[in-house]
């Protein structure tokens, strides 16, 4: 497993976002323009998002912080 504390934190924030907004992994994958299996692997710790995916995750989470 690839481990990075910052990445772990980003994935945890993404999971909290998903749970608070009551959306499934499929809907989250659609928002991030990735496959369901990609999101599932992130949450299961099998892979980590690449740099482009990290950018879009951070952008999604930052947009929510600004609207709160």
Secondary structure, 3 states (H helix, E strand, C coil): CCCCHHHHHHHHHHHHHHHHCCCCHHHHHHHHCCCHHHHHHHHCCCCCCCHHHHHHHHHHHHHHHHHC
